[in-house]
Amino acid sequence: MNAITFDRVSKHYGDVLAVNDLSLAVEPGSTVALLGPNGAGKSTSISLLLGLLRPTSGRVSVHGRTPDEVVRDGEMGAMLQQGALIPELSVKELVDLVRRLYPRPLPLDEVLELADLTGLAGRRANKLSGGQAQRVRFALAIAGAPKILLLDEPTAAMDVESRLRFWAGMHDYAAGGRTVLFATHYLEEADAHADRVVVIARGRLAADGTAAEIKAGVGGQTVRFALGGQPSAGLDRLPGVTAVEIADGAVTLHTADPDATLAALYRGTTLDVRHVQLSGADLEAAFLALTRES
């Protein structure tokens, strides 16, 4: 049984179509990044999963049940972009208060350690920095030991070190076979921390696969070498090549199969190929290509 299923889901706000016939299935134990430009439908999709919104059409299910049922049983946790903390309580008091609302919570010390809050346990919530408050929200999201964790822009306001610690804690939590779905604008985080990347644009599915598959799918790998005064005719016909760029005595071949392109360069041409550089497209380039197409 899938952990999360969107079955032809659409959501209207008046005349605005925020989610458009979205079908998606997430297997248990996977970590999935949800990407899309502002207004693509990411936050609406997470709200549908939490039962905060109802789909206009289609069906959302979590472990084969409705979101309301799963939330009621304490099996889903969420860290949303907005959420005020009770200012008078310390971090420890706040986390302990929330974890006691669940039937099978994590031990308090374990929650604080996973969220990197042990050293801040006695600090009042109104004395926290923006990044520290985000770590508290993460602690509240995992306090009930949910089987499914939803994170909406989880590292917003965190500095680089805090982001690294956050992802370490997230991986430790997910290692127990739990399912994590996170929306982020930091594409390098999706590349580094997700088993699978889902890109939505204008409320529709634009791409779905591993980060490597999505990057390869837009033909973003390149082979660059010094051309000098040698002829460039025929380079566009090499195996895998999708585009050729020549500038400042160097040629850049955009290719879907760099191994085949290199082999043909050395064996099938008379060119003196020197100073070769291989690079893969980053996820940002793939993301821009996919969302522009959509």
VEXBA-72137 format. One line per 5 residues: number of its first residue (from 1); for each residue x, y, z of N, C-alpha, C, CB. Coordinates in pm, whole numbers, plus 50000, padded with zeros to 5 digits. Glycine has a CB too. Example, Ala and Ser with C-alpha at 12.3 -4.5 7.8 and 13.67 -1.06 7.14 Angstrom:
1> 51319/49431/50780/51230/49550/50780/51320/49670/50780/51131/49553/50905 ~ 51285/49775/50708/51367/49894/50714/51290/50003/50787/51408/49940/50572
END
This chain:
1> 50085/49880/50000/50000/50000/50000/50088/50124/50000/49904/50001/50123 ~ 50051/50222/49917/50126/50347/49912/50110/50426/50041/50081/50431/49793 ~ 50214/50500/50076/50204/50588/50193/50114/50707/50160/50344/50637/50238 ~ 50130/50763/50041/50054/50881/49998/50004/50858/49857/50140/51011/50006 ~ 49878/50890/49833/49821/50877/49699/49736/50999/49665/49737/50747/49687
6> 49769/51063/49553/49682/51164/49493/49623/51099/49368/49761/51298/49459 ~ 49493/51088/49363/49426/51025/49250/49343/51129/49177/49337/50907/49297 ~ 49403/51188/49072/49338/51288/48986/49277/51400/49071/49229/51221/48900 ~ 49360/51459/49153/49315/51561/49248/49321/51700/49185/49399/51557/49377 ~ 49215/51775/49201/49211/51916/49162/49157/51998/49279/49122/51937/49034
11> 49207/52121/49288/49159/52213/49392/49142/52351/49332/49257/52216/49512 ~ 49020/52403/49341/48988/52538/49292/48975/52634/49409/48859/52536/49208 ~ 49024/52758/49390/48990/52870/49476/48912/52969/49388/49119/52937/49540 ~ 48783/52956/49386/48706/53038/49293/48742/53001/49151/48730/53188/49319 ~ 48790/53100/49076/48830/53076/48937/48975/53029/48924/48810/53200/48856
16> 49047/53027/49035/49189/52988/49032/49201/52838/49054/49270/53065/49140 ~ 49275/52772/48965/49298/52628/48976/49438/52607/49035/49284/52558/48836 ~ 49444/52576/49163/49572/52564/49233/49636/52428/49210/49554/52587/49382 ~ 49557/52321/49208/49604/52186/49179/49518/52132/49067/49598/52092/49308 ~ 49583/52079/48964/49513/52047/48840/49532/51901/48801/49562/52137/48727
21> 49435/51816/48838/49433/51675/48797/49565/51605/48833/49408/51665/48645 ~ 49609/51622/48957/49738/51568/49002/49723/51424/49048/49794/51654/49116 ~ 49802/51337/48988/49810/51197/49031/49953/51167/49073/49763/51100/48917 ~ 49967/51108/49192/50099/51087/49250/50089/50977/49354/50155/51217/49312 ~ 50190/50889/49357/50195/50784/49458/50333/50783/49521/50160/50645/49397
26> 50339/50781/49654/50465/50781/49729/50473/50653/49809/50476/50906/49822 ~ 50581/50579/49790/50598/50452/49860/50641/50476/50005/50700/50365/49787 ~ 50605/50385/50096/50647/50399/50236/50799/50399/50249/50587/50287/50322 ~ 50849/50479/50341/50992/50481/50370/51075/50566/50277/51044/50345/50366 ~ 51014/50636/50183/51090/50718/50090/51094/50864/50136/51029/50709/49949
31> 51194/50936/50088/51206/51079/50115/51191/51151/49982/51343/51115/50183 ~ 51085/51231/49971/51048/51292/49843/51053/51444/49856/50907/51245/49799 ~ 51119/51508/49759/51122/51654/49752/51014/51700/49656/51262/51706/49708 ~ 50939/51800/49698/50833/51858/49615/50880/51996/49572/50696/51866/49693 ~ 50903/52014/49442/50956/52139/49389/50854/52205/49299/51086/52115/49313
36> 50863/52336/49291/50777/52412/49201/50793/52560/49229/50630/52370/49216 ~ 50769/52645/49130/50778/52790/49153/50667/52836/49245/50770/52867/49020 ~ 50676/52960/49290/50570/53016/49373/50437/53007/49300/50601/53163/49410 ~ 50334/52963/49372/50203/52949/49311/50183/52821/49234/50179/53061/49222 ~ 50280/52728/49242/50268/52604/49166/50168/52506/49225/50402/52538/49155
41> 50139/52521/49356/50046/52430/49421/50108/52344/49528/49984/52343/49320 ~ 50233/52373/49568/50301/52291/49668/50231/52299/49804/50448/52335/49682 ~ 50213/52419/49854/50151/52434/49986/50006/52386/49987/50157/52581/50031 ~ 49936/52407/49876/49799/52355/49867/49798/52204/49873/49731/52404/49737 ~ 49893/52140/49807/49901/51993/49809/49927/51942/49950/50011/51944/49713
46> 50015/52010/50024/50044/51969/50161/49921/51990/50249/50164/52048/50218 ~ 49849/52100/50228/49726/52123/50306/49620/52017/50276/49670/52262/50276 ~ 49612/51972/50152/49521/51864/50117/49560/51735/50188/49518/51841/49965 ~ 49689/51710/50198/49738/51589/50267/49706/51592/50415/49888/51574/50247 ~ 49706/51710/50473/49679/51724/50615/49529/51730/50647/49747/51847/50668
51> 49448/51734/50543/49304/51746/50566/49260/51887/50600/49262/51654/50676 ~ 49352/51984/50585/49317/52123/50611/49232/52180/50498/49442/52207/50630 ~ 49246/52121/50379/49164/52156/50265/49102/52029/50208/49248/52231/50157 ~ 48990/52045/50139/48926/51934/50071/48944/51951/49920/48775/51925/50108 ~ 48974/51844/49848/48986/51857/49703/48853/51890/49638/49043/51728/49643
56> 48858/51969/49532/48738/51996/49454/48693/51870/49381/48762/52110/49355 ~ 48791/51793/49335/48763/51664/49273/48882/51573/49296/48733/51680/49121 ~ 48861/51443/49280/48968/51347/49303/48974/51304/49449/49102/51406/49261 ~ 49075/51223/49480/49084/51164/49615/49228/51167/49664/49031/51019/49615 ~ 49246/51207/49789/49374/51202/49858/49364/51094/49966/49412/51342/49920
61> 49460/51003/49968/49459/50900/50072/49599/50883/50130/49408/50765/50016 ~ 49603/50844/50256/49729/50822/50328/49720/50685/50392/49755/50935/50437 ~ 49808/50594/50348/49801/50455/50392/49661/50397/50371/49842/50443/50539 ~ 49598/50438/50261/49467/50386/50226/49351/50447/50302/49466/50242/50246 ~ 49378/50545/50387/49273/50609/50466/49266/50758/50433/49299/50589/50617
66> 49167/50824/50487/49155/50967/50464/49258/51042/50548/49011/51016/50496 ~ 49301/51160/50504/49393/51239/50586/49340/51265/50727/49422/51371/50518 ~ 49211/51292/50740/49152/51318/50872/49175/51201/50967/49001/51346/50859 ~ 49156/51080/50918/49173/50961/51002/49317/50945/51046/49126/50836/50929 ~ 49409/50969/50955/49551/50951/50986/49599/51057/51085/49636/50957/50857
71> 49556/51181/51065/49592/51289/51159/49533/51259/51297/49541/51426/51107 ~ 49408/51215/51301/49341/51185/51429/49417/51078/51507/49196/51138/51404 ~ 49475/50980/51436/49547/50871/51502/49692/50905/51531/49541/50748/51417 ~ 49733/51029/51504/49868/51073/51537/49976/51016/51448/49899/51038/51676 ~ 49942/50976/51325/50038/50911/51236/50100/51007/51135/49972/50798/51164
76> 50061/51134/51140/50116/51232/51046/50158/51357/51122/50014/51266/50936 ~ 50280/51403/51093/50330/51525/51154/50363/51626/51046/50454/51497/51241 ~ 50356/51754/51080/50379/51858/50980/50455/51974/51038/50246/51906/50922 ~ 50543/52028/50957/50615/52151/50988/50581/52249/50877/50772/52127/51001 ~ 50494/52345/50907/50446/52438/50807/50527/52567/50810/50299/52468/50829
81> 50509/52650/50707/50585/52775/50698/50550/52871/50811/50561/52842/50564 ~ 50425/52872/50851/50380/52962/50955/50334/52881/51076/50267/53054/50905 ~ 50357/52934/51193/50313/52867/51315/50377/52933/51435/50348/52717/51311 ~ 50297/53004/51513/50349/53075/51629/50375/52978/51743/50253/53184/51675 ~ 50480/53005/51820/50513/52925/51938/50460/52998/52063/50667/52901/51948
86> 50425/52923/52165/50377/52984/52290/50496/53054/52356/50313/52876/52386 ~ 50496/53187/52362/50618/53260/52399/50665/53236/52542/50597/53405/52380 ~ 50573/53211/52636/50612/53201/52777/50676/53067/52812/50491/53223/52864 ~ 50662/52965/52726/50714/52833/52757/50858/52818/52711/50627/52726/52694 ~ 50932/52736/52785/51066/52701/52739/51054/52599/52627/51153/52645/52857
91> 51165/52579/52556/51166/52480/52446/51128/52342/52499/51305/52475/52379 ~ 51185/52304/52611/51155/52172/52669/51008/52160/52707/51243/52146/52791 ~ 50954/52263/52769/50813/52259/52811/50720/52252/52690/50779/52382/52896 ~ 50755/52327/52586/50670/52331/52467/50669/52196/52395/50718/52440/52372 ~ 50788/52138/52378/50797/52008/52310/50727/51900/52393/50944/51969/52287
96> 50745/51904/52523/50682/51803/52608/50530/51817/52607/50735/51814/52752 ~ 50481/51942/52604/50337/51964/52598/50278/51900/52472/50305/52114/52601 ~ 50344/51922/52358/50291/51870/52232/50302/51718/52227/50365/51932/52114 ~ 50415/51664/52270/50431/51518/52260/50329/51443/52346/50572/51478/52300 ~ 50282/51504/52453/50184/51438/52540/50044/51433/52477/50177/51511/52674
101> 50026/51501/52365/49897/51497/52296/49884/51373/52208/49880/51622/52211 ~ 49995/51300/52189/49995/51185/52099/49992/51055/52177/50119/51189/52008 ~ 49937/50949/52115/49925/50822/52187/50059/50750/52206/49831/50731/52113 ~ 50153/50765/52112/50281/50693/52120/50396/50789/52083/50281/50568/52025 ~ 50423/50887/52166/50524/50988/52132/50666/50936/52146/50506/51111/52219
106> 50759/51009/52084/50901/50983/52106/50940/51031/52245/50987/51053/51997 ~ 51043/50971/52305/51094/51023/52431/51140/51168/52415/51210/50936/52483 ~ 51120/51248/52517/51152/51390/52510/51297/51414/52473/51120/51458/52641 ~ 51389/51345/52539/51531/51366/52512/51566/51333/52367/51616/51281/52606 ~ 51500/51231/52310/51527/51193/52171/51479/51301/52076/51459/51059/52138
111> 51363/51359/52103/51312/51467/52018/51408/51586/52020/51171/51512/52065 ~ 51452/51625/52138/51542/51739/52150/51674/51713/52078/51569/51772/52297 ~ 51723/51590/52087/51849/51557/52022/51834/51557/51869/51899/51420/52069 ~ 51726/51498/51817/51705/51494/51673/51693/51634/51614/51581/51413/51641 ~ 51632/51725/51689/51613/51862/51642/51729/51955/51681/51483/51918/51697
116> 51834/51899/51741/51951/51978/51781/51911/52090/51876/52021/52036/51658 ~ 51828/52054/51975/51777/52152/52070/51818/52125/52214/51627/52157/52062 ~ 51900/52025/52237/51937/51991/52374/51996/52110/52448/52035/51874/52375 ~ 52080/52185/52381/52143/52300/52445/52052/52420/52461/52263/52341/52368 ~ 51934/52414/52399/51839/52525/52408/51715/52487/52487/51799/52571/52269
121> 51718/52373/52554/51597/52320/52619/51537/52417/52719/51629/52189/52689 ~ 51618/52495/52788/51566/52585/52891/51532/52724/52842/51663/52595/53000 ~ 51557/52752/52715/51533/52888/52664/51385/52908/52631/51619/52915/52539 ~ 51333/53025/52663/51194/53055/52633/51176/53077/52483/51147/53179/52711 ~ 51057/53042/52434/51031/53047/52290/51045/53187/52234/50892/52994/52261
126> 51014/53289/52313/51022/53426/52261/51166/53479/52260/50935/53517/52344 ~ 51261/53398/52300/51402/53438/52298/51481/53363/52189/51466/53412/52434 ~ 51409/53296/52100/51475/53217/51997/51496/53299/51870/51393/53092/51965 ~ 51603/53269/51797/51623/53329/51666/51529/53260/51566/51772/53317/51620 ~ 51523/53314/51444/51436/53254/51343/51473/53111/51313/51440/53335/51217
131> 51604/53084/51300/51647/52948/51271/51622/52853/51386/51793/52948/51237 ~ 51641/52901/51509/51614/52818/51627/51466/52786/51638/51662/52888/51754 ~ 51380/52883/51606/51236/52859/51609/51197/52754/51506/51158/52989/51583 ~ 51264/52753/51390/51237/52651/51290/51272/52512/51343/51315/52679/51161 ~ 51381/52502/51417/51419/52373/51475/51316/52327/51578/51559/52381/51539
136> 51258/52422/51650/51152/52385/51745/51030/52334/51669/51113/52507/51833 ~ 50996/52397/51558/50882/52351/51478/50907/52209/51426/50856/52447/51361 ~ 51031/52181/51389/51065/52045/51347/51046/51947/51463/51211/52038/51295 ~ 51090/51987/51583/51072/51902/51701/50925/51874/51727/51136/51967/51824 ~ 50841/51975/51712/50697/51957/51734/50638/51864/51629/50624/52092/51731
141> 50692/51870/51507/50641/51784/51399/50672/51637/51422/50699/51828/51266 ~ 50785/51607/51486/50824/51467/51505/50793/51416/51646/50972/51449/51477 ~ 50742/51504/51732/50722/51467/51873/50631/51346/51890/50664/51584/51949 ~ 50532/51332/51803/50438/51221/51814/50480/51096/51742/50306/51262/51764 ~ 50606/51092/51693/50658/50977/51618/50570/50943/51498/50669/50856/51710
146> 50536/51042/51414/50449/51015/51300/50516/50926/51196/50405/51145/51235 ~ 50435/50844/51130/50487/50759/51023/50512/50839/50896/50389/50644/50994 ~ 50439/50950/50882/50456/51038/50766/50484/51178/50816/50330/51035/50674 ~ 50590/51239/50760/50632/51372/50802/50626/51465/50682/50775/51369/50864 ~ 50554/51576/50696/50540/51676/50590/50613/51803/50632/50391/51705/50559
151> 50701/51852/50547/50783/51968/50579/50767/52071/50468/50933/51927/50597 ~ 50721/52190/50503/50700/52297/50405/50806/52405/50426/50557/52356/50417 ~ 50903/52411/50336/51016/52505/50347/51082/52494/50485/50968/52650/50321 ~ 51132/52376/50521/51175/52355/50659/51299/52432/50701/51201/52211/50680 ~ 51388/52468/50608/51512/52534/50649/51509/52685/50627/51630/52475/50573
156> 51392/52741/50603/51381/52887/50591/51430/52951/50720/51234/52930/50561 ~ 51510/53056/50707/51567/53135/50819/51683/53065/50888/51459/53164/50920 ~ 51721/52947/50844/51836/52879/50905/51965/52918/50835/51818/52725/50901 ~ 52074/52929/50914/52204/52952/50852/52258/52818/50801/52303/53018/50954 ~ 52374/52824/50737/52428/52704/50670/52451/52591/50769/52559/52737/50599
161> 52511/52622/50884/52539/52518/50982/52410/52457/51036/52622/52576/51097 ~ 52311/52540/51063/52183/52490/51114/52114/52402/51011/52091/52605/51153 ~ 52126/52439/50883/52065/52357/50778/52129/52219/50773/52078/52426/50642 ~ 52261/52215/50785/52329/52086/50783/52286/51999/50900/52481/52105/50786 ~ 52274/52059/51018/52231/51984/51135/52086/51938/51121/52247/52069/51261
166> 52004/52026/51061/51864/51989/51042/51853/51864/50955/51785/52104/50978 ~ 51924/51863/50842/51912/51748/50752/51968/51622/50814/51983/51777/50621 ~ 52071/51635/50897/52122/51518/50968/52014/51461/51060/52248/51554/51049 ~ 51942/51550/51131/51833/51505/51217/51719/51443/51138/51782/51619/51300 ~ 51687/51503/51023/51580/51449/50939/51614/51309/50890/51553/51542/50820
171> 51740/51288/50848/51780/51155/50801/51776/51054/50915/51922/51161/50740 ~ 51818/51095/51033/51811/51003/51148/51666/50963/51177/51873/51069/51273 ~ 51575/51059/51164/51435/51029/51190/51378/50939/51080/51353/51160/51199 ~ 51411/50967/50956/51357/50889/50845/51416/50749/50838/51383/50961/50714 ~ 51531/50729/50902/51598/50599/50894/51514/50486/50952/51730/50605/50966
176> 51415/50517/51033/51330/50414/51091/51221/50366/50998/51268/50464/51215 ~ 51231/50394/50867/51132/50351/50771/51016/50446/50755/51080/50219/50809 ~ 51033/50569/50804/50926/50668/50794/50930/50739/50660/50936/50769/50909 ~ 50816/50791/50619/50803/50861/50490/50812/51011/50513/50669/50824/50421 ~ 50894/51078/50431/50911/51223/50443/50881/51288/50309/51055/51258/50491
181> 50797/51390/50311/50770/51472/50193/50802/51616/50230/50620/51457/50145 ~ 50896/51677/50157/50932/51816/50190/50929/51904/50066/51070/51821/50255 ~ 50873/52024/50085/50873/52126/49981/50984/52226/50013/50734/52198/49970 ~ 51060/52265/49911/51172/52355/49936/51200/52439/49813/51296/52277/49976 ~ 51257/52560/49836/51309/52642/49728/51460/52624/49713/51276/52789/49752
186> 51523/52553/49808/51667/52526/49799/51685/52399/49717/51731/52512/49942 ~ 51712/52416/49587/51716/52300/49499/51833/52207/49532/51725/52345/49355 ~ 51941/52264/49586/52054/52178/49622/52016/52084/49735/52175/52263/49662 ~ 51921/52123/49820/51874/52035/49927/51797/51917/49869/51786/52112/50027 ~ 51714/51943/49770/51641/51835/49705/51738/51739/49638/51542/51891/49602
191> 51840/51793/49574/51939/51710/49506/52014/51621/49605/52038/51798/49429 ~ 52046/51677/49721/52130/51605/49817/52052/51512/49909/52207/51703/49900 ~ 51926/51543/49939/51859/51474/50049/51734/51394/50011/51821/51573/50151 ~ 51694/51397/49885/51571/51328/49846/51602/51202/49765/51480/51421/49765 ~ 51528/51094/49793/51536/50975/49709/51470/51001/49574/51471/50855/49779
196> 51375/51093/49575/51291/51115/49457/51252/51263/49455/51164/51023/49458 ~ 51242/51319/49336/51207/51459/49319/51082/51468/49233/51324/51538/49255 ~ 50983/51540/49284/50859/51565/49211/50852/51714/49181/50733/51516/49291 ~ 50837/51750/49055/50827/51890/49014/50684/51916/48967/50931/51925/48901 ~ 50621/52017/49027/50489/52057/48980/50493/52202/48933/50383/52038/49092
201> 50415/52230/48832/50407/52366/48776/50263/52388/48732/50507/52386/48657 ~ 50209/52503/48770/50069/52534/48741/49975/52424/48790/50050/52556/48590 ~ 50011/52365/48902/49926/52265/48964/49932/52128/48902/49789/52312/48962 ~ 50017/52109/48801/50026/51980/48732/50163/51918/48752/49996/51996/48582 ~ 50170/51787/48733/50297/51716/48746/50384/51746/48624/50274/51563/48760
206> 50504/51803/48648/50595/51835/48538/50707/51733/48525/50654/51973/48559 ~ 50746/51670/48635/50852/51569/48631/50848/51488/48759/50992/51635/48612 ~ 50893/51363/48750/50892/51273/48865/51001/51169/48846/50752/51206/48883 ~ 51097/51165/48936/51206/51068/48926/51316/51103/49023/51261/51061/48783 ~ 51428/51033/49015/51544/51071/49095/51600/51202/49041/51653/50959/49093
211> 51679/51270/49123/51740/51395/49077/51825/51371/48952/51825/51457/49188 ~ 51897/51259/48950/51982/51228/48834/51898/51208/48709/52066/51104/48861 ~ 51785/51139/48722/51698/51116/48606/51641/51246/48553/51585/51021/48642 ~ 51601/51334/48643/51542/51461/48599/51648/51548/48531/51480/51538/48719 ~ 51768/51550/48586/51875/51629/48524/51910/51574/48386/52000/51631/48614
216> 51917/51440/48375/51950/51379/48247/51837/51400/48146/51978/51230/48264 ~ 51714/51407/48195/51598/51418/48108/51591/51548/48030/51475/51403/48187 ~ 51657/51652/48080/51657/51779/48007/51787/51798/47928/51637/51896/48105 ~ 51862/51690/47913/51982/51696/47830/52086/51790/47883/51946/51737/47692 ~ 52105/51791/48012/52187/51892/48073/52333/51857/48093/52131/51927/48200
221> 52380/51739/48053/52520/51705/48069/52601/51764/47954/52538/51553/48077 ~ 52725/51802/47983/52806/51868/47881/52944/51806/47873/52818/52016/47910 ~ 52999/51811/47751/53139/51776/47724/53203/51900/47662/53152/51649/47628 ~ 53306/51950/47727/53372/52074/47680/53519/52042/47652/53359/52190/47786 ~ 53571/52094/47540/53714/52074/47509/53764/52189/47423/53737/51938/47437
226> 53896/52200/47416/53959/52306/47337/53949/52272/47189/54107/52327/47379 ~ 53891/52362/47111/53877/52339/46967/53984/52412/46887/53739/52383/46919 ~ 54022/52531/46934/54121/52609/46860/54070/52642/46721/54253/52532/46851 ~ 54156/52621/46621/54117/52651/46483/54067/52530/46407/54232/52711/46411 ~ 54038/52422/46475/53994/52301/46407/53849/52316/46360/54008/52179/46501
231> 53811/52241/46256/53674/52252/46205/53574/52191/46303/53662/52182/46069 ~ 53455/52251/46306/53350/52204/46397/53240/52127/46325/53290/52321/46471 ~ 53252/52113/46195/53146/52046/46119/53128/51902/46167/53180/52048/45967 ~ 53004/51861/46184/52972/51724/46222/52959/51700/46370/53075/51635/46169 ~ 52998/51797/46453/52989/51776/46597/52844/51758/46643/53052/51893/46672
236> 52751/51824/46574/52610/51812/46612/52551/51676/46579/52530/51919/46543 ~ 52626/51595/46500/52577/51462/46464/52638/51351/46549/52604/51435/46319 ~ 52721/51387/46647/52779/51286/46734/52670/51224/46822/52891/51348/46823 ~ 52688/51098/46862/52585/51030/46944/52555/51107/47072/52630/50888/46977 ~ 52427/51126/47100/52384/51188/47225/52379/51339/47224/52471/51146/47333
241> 52444/51404/47126/52455/51550/47126/52321/51615/47091/52564/51596/47027 ~ 52281/51709/47173/52155/51781/47150/52178/51927/47111/52067/51776/47274 ~ 52296/51980/47141/52327/52119/47105/52477/52139/47109/52255/52220/47200 ~ 52525/52236/47029/52668/52267/47022/52685/52417/47043/52729/52222/46884 ~ 52779/52453/47132/52813/52593/47154/52963/52611/47133/52770/52639/47297
246> 53001/52714/47060/53143/52742/47035/53171/52886/47076/53181/52719/46884 ~ 53271/52903/47163/53307/53037/47210/53449/53036/47262/53209/53085/47319 ~ 53526/53139/47228/53662/53158/47280/53751/53037/47258/53657/53192/47427 ~ 53740/52976/47140/53828/52865/47107/53793/52734/47174/53966/52900/47142 ~ 53677/52727/47236/53635/52603/47302/53496/52565/47254/53637/52618/47456
251> 53465/52437/47257/53334/52390/47216/53269/52317/47333/53345/52297/47092 ~ 53140/52343/47352/53063/52275/47455/52953/52195/47387/53003/52377/47557 ~ 52954/52063/47411/52854/51975/47355/52754/51939/47465/52919/51847/47295 ~ 52630/51972/47444/52524/51930/47535/52480/51791/47491/52402/52032/47536 ~ 52482/51697/47585/52460/51558/47546/52376/51482/47648/52592/51488/47526
256> 52296/51390/47599/52220/51301/47686/52298/51174/47716/52086/51266/47622 ~ 52412/51154/47649/52493/51033/47669/52640/51070/47656/52455/50920/47566 ~ 52702/51123/47761/52840/51170/47750/52940/51060/47717/52881/51236/47879 ~ 52914/50937/47763/53006/50828/47730/53011/50804/47579/52964/50699/47802 ~ 52894/50797/47516/52890/50775/47371/52949/50894/47296/52745/50751/47325
261> 52925/51014/47345/52978/51133/47279/53131/51133/47284/52923/51261/47344 ~ 53187/51104/47400/53333/51102/47413/53395/50993/47326/53373/51081/47559 ~ 53334/50875/47327/53388/50766/47247/53392/50804/47100/53306/50638/47267 ~ 53285/50867/47051/53281/50907/46911/53380/51018/46880/53141/50953/46874 ~ 53402/51108/46978/53500/51215/46958/53639/51158/46933/53502/51309/47080
266> 53679/51061/47014/53814/51008/47006/53831/50907/46893/53852/50943/47137 ~ 53726/50831/46864/53740/50723/46766/53683/50757/46629/53672/50600/46818 ~ 53587/50850/46625/53518/50874/46499/53550/51006/46433/53373/50867/46520 ~ 53641/51085/46492/53680/51212/46431/53831/51221/46424/53621/51332/46510 ~ 53877/51317/46347/54022/51341/46336/54066/51458/46423/54062/51367/46189
271> 53978/51505/46509/54009/51619/46594/54114/51584/46699/53882/51671/46661 ~ 54196/51682/46731/54290/51671/46843/54216/51722/46967/54425/51753/46816 ~ 54158/51628/47045/54072/51662/47158/54157/51677/47284/53961/51555/47178 ~ 54163/51799/47337/54244/51826/47456/54162/51907/47558/54374/51903/47418 ~ 54212/51903/47684/54152/51981/47793/54001/51952/47806/54175/52133/47769
276> 53969/51825/47814/53828/51784/47821/53773/51807/47961/53813/51635/47781 ~ 53653/51862/47969/53582/51882/48095/53442/51823/48082/53577/52033/48133 ~ 53404/51740/48180/53270/51683/48184/53194/51747/48299/53275/51528/48199 ~ 53069/51778/48276/52986/51831/48384/52842/51790/48361/52998/51985/48394 ~ 52773/51770/48473/52632/51739/48465/52549/51862/48495/52596/51627/48561
281> 52432/51865/48441/52343/51978/48471/52308/51976/48617/52215/51974/48384 ~ 52297/52094/48678/52248/52095/48815/52095/52093/48812/52302/52221/48891 ~ 52039/52068/48929/51894/52055/48937/51826/52188/48907/51853/52005/49075 ~ 51896/52299/48934/51837/52430/48906/51810/52447/48757/51929/52542/48955 ~ 51907/52406/48673/51888/52417/48529/51772/52330/48482/52016/52379/48454
286> 51765/52207/48536/51654/52119/48499/51521/52175/48545/51675/51980/48558 ~ 51519/52229/48667/51396/52286/48722/51347/52402/48636/51420/52335/48867 ~ 51438/52491/48598/51399/52605/48516/51346/52560/48381/51517/52698/48496 ~ 51412/52460/48321/51366/52410/48192/51227/52349/48201/51465/52307/48138 ~ 51204/52272/48306/51075/52204/48321/50962/52303/48349/51082/52102/48433
291> 50988/52399/48436/50880/52492/48472/50853/52592/48361/50914/52568/48602 ~ 50957/52626/48283/50933/52714/48167/50849/52642/48062/51067/52760/48105 ~ 50877/52513/48039/50798/52436/47945/50652/52431/47990/50854/52296/47930 ~ 50632/52410/48123/50495/52402/48173/50424/52535/48162/50494/52355/48318
END
